[in-house]
Amino acid sequence: MKTLLKGAATLLVAFCVWLIMLAFMVGVLQSEWLAPYLKHIKFPTSTAELGDSLNIFVGLISTFTVLVAVYAVILQSRSLKLSIASQREQEQALLQQMRRQEIMLQISSYTARIQILASDREWYQKLIDSYREIRESEKDEEKRQLAHEKMTRCQNVNKEIKDKMNQLSTALDALARQLTTETQGA
C-alpha cells in the first residue's frame, strides 16, 4: 500500500511539474519568476515548437505508465502466488477432512455390524437355551439327539459370530487409533 501511495505521489509531482512547465511555455507564468540561470531558456514561438517540447514530457509519462503497468503485473503475480498457496493449503485440509470422514464412516459401519452380530448372537443363545431345555426334558432319545445336534450347530455359529465380533472390534480399535493420530496431526 505504501509503495502504491509513493507511486501516486510521484505521478502527481511529475504532473504538476509538467503543468508548471506548460504554463511557462504558453506564457501564463512570467519568466521573471524563473531562477536567473533558467532565464536563457528559449520558449516556443509556435504550437509546433510547443508540441515538440511537450513530447519529452509525453515520453516521460508514457515510461512512467509502462512502469506502473509492470508493477501492477508484479503485484498480480504475487497475489496469484499467495492465492495458489492458500488453495493448496485448503486442498490439504480438505484431503485430511475426507480421510477423517472415511475413517468415521468405517467406524460407523463396523459399529453397526458389531451391533447386528450381537443381536444375532443373542438370538442364537436363546435357541441354544431352548434346545438345551428340549434335550434335558425330552424322553425320546432321537428327539434329544436332534436337539443336541441343533444346539451344537447353534453353538458353532455363535462362536463364529463371536470371532467375527472380535475381529471387527480389533479393526475398530485400529481405526480409532488412526483417527486419533490423524486428529492430533492436524
Disulfide bonds with the S-S distance in Angstrom:
none
